[in-house]
């Protein structure tokens, strides 16, 4: 289903409930039973670091906020070409990365619609493999609000790096999830 967010960027509760109701069978949601479990998020709580933090305010915009599991916080950069480094457990492989970018918005004249403006225009994700950085994903297109990257094989690495190659303004991320294989 395609359910657009409202002008605050959130899905309305009644629309979310309608989607859940229509997809109970497909999602295997049963009243009184726990929700289905997804894969482990390997990056949550990692000691992330960044080459740049907005106003050097690590409490409000530090790298740790890109991996805290909350969409109410965000890492924000002071520079337009920052790097975000996330350490990982090499014993656990990953096949998926999900990035939620903070986007600027511009309200339309109709008072309801708005246009989302992506800051990140080109980027690369590197993994530390065989003692050096190796690009595992490169894009020269805007990231978008939510970018899901799937890999054909699992990667086992001690750290990954998001390197912004082009941006219209200093980048900011709500979350960067590295998901187990």
N, C-alpha and C positions, 0 to 999 in steps of 0.2 A: 504494500500500500504506500501511496505517496501522500504523506501528511505534512504540509508546510508548517513551519513555526510561526508564531504570532510576531508582532513588532518588537517584542523583547527577546526574540530568539528562542523561545521555549514552545514546546508542544502543549496545547491546551489539554487539561485533565480529561474532559469528556471525550476528546478525540483519541487520546492514549488508551482510555478504557475501552472504546469501541474497537480499536485495533487488537487489543489483548483478547477481547471476547471473540472476535472473528478468527483469531489464530490459536485458540486454546489447544485444539487438536494438533495442529502443526508444531506448536511449541511444547507440547506435552505438559501443559499447566493443568494441575488438578487441585481443587480446593482441599485444604488440610494436609497437603504434601509439600515438601520443600521444592523451591524452584529448581529447574535444571541447572547444573553447574557448568560453567564454561571452562576454558583453559586458564591456567594460572598466569597472572600478570607478573612477569619477572622483574619489571622495572619499578613497581610500586615500593616506595620507601628507600630506593637506592640513593646513594650519596652523590647525586648529580652535581656537576659543576658547569659553569658557563664562562665564556670569554668576556661577557659583558652583561651587566645588570642595570636596569633603568635607575637613574639617580643614585646608583650604588646602594640601593635600598634592598638588601637581601631578605629582610623580614617580609616586605610586601611583594617583591618581584624576583626573589632568588630562584636559582635553578632547581632547588628542592621542590618548588611548587609545581614544576612540570611533571613530577612523578609522585605526587602525594595522593592521587586517587580522587581528587575533588575537582569538579568543574567550576567551583566558585573562586578558585585561586588561579594564578597564572604566573609563569616566568615571563619577564619582559626585558628586552635588551635595550641598551643605550645606543648601540651601533647598528648599522644596517646589515653588516655581514658577520654575525656572531657564530659561535660554535657552542653546541650543548653536548656535554659528555656524560654518558650514563654507564656506570660499572655494572657488570652482570656476573652471575655465577656460571663458570664455564661448564659445570656438570649438567646444566639444563640448556637444551637447545631451544631455539625459537624459529618460527616460520611466518610470523605476522607482526607487523608494527602498525599501530594506529596513532595518528597525530590529529589533535584538535587544535586548530589555529584560531587565535583571536583575530577577528576581522573588524575593520571599520565599517560603519554603515552610514548610508545617506538616505534620509527620508524623502519620499516622493510628495508631490503636491496634493495627492489624494488623501493624505492624512493617515493612511493605513500601511501602504506598501513602503518597503525600503530596499535599497540595493546594498548587498554585501560586497565589500572591497577587500580583496586579499592583499596582505602585505608581502608575503613570501612569493616570489615569482620564479625562482629556480633554486634547487637545493640538491644535496647529496647526503646519503647515509652511508657511513663507513663502518666497517668492523675491524677490530684489531686481530689480524690473522697472521700467523707465522712471523710475529715480531714487527709488523708494519700495518699501516692503515690500508685497507682495500675497499674500494667502492663496491657496495652491494646493491645500491639503488641510486639512480640519478634521474632527475626530472628538470626539464626547462619549461614547465608549465606551472601556473599558480597552484599552490597547495590546496586551497579550498578550506571550507570549515572543518571537514573531517576527511582525512586521507587514510585509506586502508591499503597497506602494502603487504602482499602475500608472496612468499618465496617458495620455489619449487622443492628446495631441500632445506633441512634445518641447519642453522648456524650455531656453533658453540664458540663463544668468545668471551673475553674478560671485560670488554667494553665496546660500546658503539658511540658513534659521533654523528650528530646532525650538523651539517655545515651549510649555512645559508650562502648561496652564490649570487643571488640578486634579490633585492627587496625594495619596495617603494617607500617604506618607512621602517623604523626599527621593529623587528619581528617580536611576536609574543605568542606563547602557546599555553593553552589551558592544561593539556596533558599530552604525554607521549608514552603510550603503552607498548611494551615489548611482550608479546604473548608466546607462551610455551608451544612447542611443536605438537 
